[in-house]
Amino acid sequence: METALHAATQGLSDRADKALTHAIAADVLRWMVDLDALIDSATAQPLPEDSKARMVLRIALVQLLRLDTPPHAAIATALPLVDGGPRRLVHGVLGTLIRGEAQLPEVPTLPDAVATRWHAQWGEEMALAAANSLARRAPIDVTLADPSETTHYDDVLAGETLMPGHVRIDHAVSVPGLPGFAEGCWWVQDLAASLPARLAGRGEGRTALDLCAAPGGKTMQLAAQGWAVTALDKSAKRLERMADNLARSGLSASVLQADALGWAPETPADLVLLDAPCSATGIFRRHPDVLYRAGDRQIAEMAEQQALLLDCAAHWVKPGGLLIYATCSLERTEGEDQIARFLTDHPEFPIAAPTAQELPPGISANEQGCIRTLPGMLAEQGGIDGFFIARMRRAES
C-alpha cells in the first residue's frame, strides 16, 4: 500500500490531503469485510468483487462511518468517481444506508482465509485479539541511538517507555518535526522489530552482517551498539532510504547491493542477523493490505526462500558467533517450523535463549527459547507487532 500511495498522491501538495488519502485507504482495508456486508445489504444482487461501484461505495462509507465526513461531502466526492458509470446505483445505495443509519461493528471482521489460518495456528483468543488490534491505529515506537537518553526523550516526546532505548508515542503526530528526529537521535521502529538487534548485545568492534537490511533500522541499531556492520540488500531503492537514514543518524556501515543467495563474505562474521523476507502478516495493523496480499501460496514461497537464506547464513558465522533469525510474520511456517527444520539440519547452532533483562516486561521466550509476539500482548500499552525471533550461537568446534 505504501508504494501505491506514493504514486497515487504525487499530485497532492498538501500534507493533510496525503494523510487523508492514507487514512481512507487504510480504513477501507481494515473494515472491508464489514463494508461489503453493508453494501450487499442494500443491493438486490451482490456487486462484483472488483467493480468500481463497490470500491467507490467502500471509500464513501468509510468516510461516513469511520472518519466523520459529513454525508453531503462524502457523496459529493464519491459520485464523480463513477461519472459515465453506475452513478445512480452508488447514490441509491449510499442513500439507503444513510437513511437506515448504517453502522460498522466495534471490532472489524477478519477476512475468512486469515481468520481460519490464525485460528488453526494460535486459537480463537489470538484471532479475536488480532481483530481488536485492527480496530485502532498502532502507536509509533522509536528506537534511541543512545539508550541513556531514554528518560529525556520519554519526557520531550510525551511518550511512554517500555524498555531502555525505546519510547512509544501517539500515532497522530508529524514525526519529522519532533525533537531529535532531524538530528538522528532516534528512528521509527516497532518495539518487536527492535528486539533482534537488541539480542545481539554490545559489539565492541566485532563484525556483523545484516542481511536483507534495508531500510536500515537494525543496521543503525547494530552500529549504535558498537558493531562493525556490513549491510546487504538487493533493492537499490531501499538502499537509498538506508543511506538517508544513516546520514541522518551519523552512524556508519558498509552498505552493499547484492542478493544474499548469490553472494558470500570474504570472511565469516561474529554476528549474522537475518531479518528474512516474509509474508509480513505480523504488521497487519500498520499495513492492513497484507490481510489480502498474503495467502497460502505466498507464505509457502517465502518459507522456501527463508530456508535457503538461513542455510547460506549458517556458513557465514564464526565459531562461537551468533546467528539471529527474525520474521515479521504470524505464520508458524515462517517461524517455529522454519527454525525446527534449521536446527535439525544444523545441530551446531543451538538456541541461545534470551534473559528476562533483554526483553520488555510482558514478553518472554517460549519453551524452545525463541521469541514469539502475538496480537493481544502488551494490549494495555498499545500492543506489539507479530514477530518471530530465534538467537543461535554456533558451537566453537
Secondary structure, DSSP 8 states (H G I E B T S, - for coil): -HHHHHHHTTT---HHHHHHHHHHHHHHHHSHHHHHHHHHHTSSS---TT-HHHHHHHHHHHHHHTS---HHHHHHHHGGGGTTSSHHHHHHHHHHHHHTT----SS----HHHHHHHHHHH-HHHHHHHHHHHTS---EEEEESSGGGHHHHHHHTT-B-SSTTEEEE-SSS-GGGSTTTTTTSEEE--HHHHHHHHTT---TT-EEEEET-TT-HHHHHHHHTT-EEEEEES-HHHHHHHHHHHHHHT---EEEE--GGG---SS-EEEEEEE-----GGGTTT-TTHHHH--HHHHHHHHHHHHHHHHHHHTTEEEEEEEEEEES---GGGTHHHHHHHHHH-TT--B----GGGS-TT--B-TTS-EEE-TTTTGGGT----EEEEEEE----
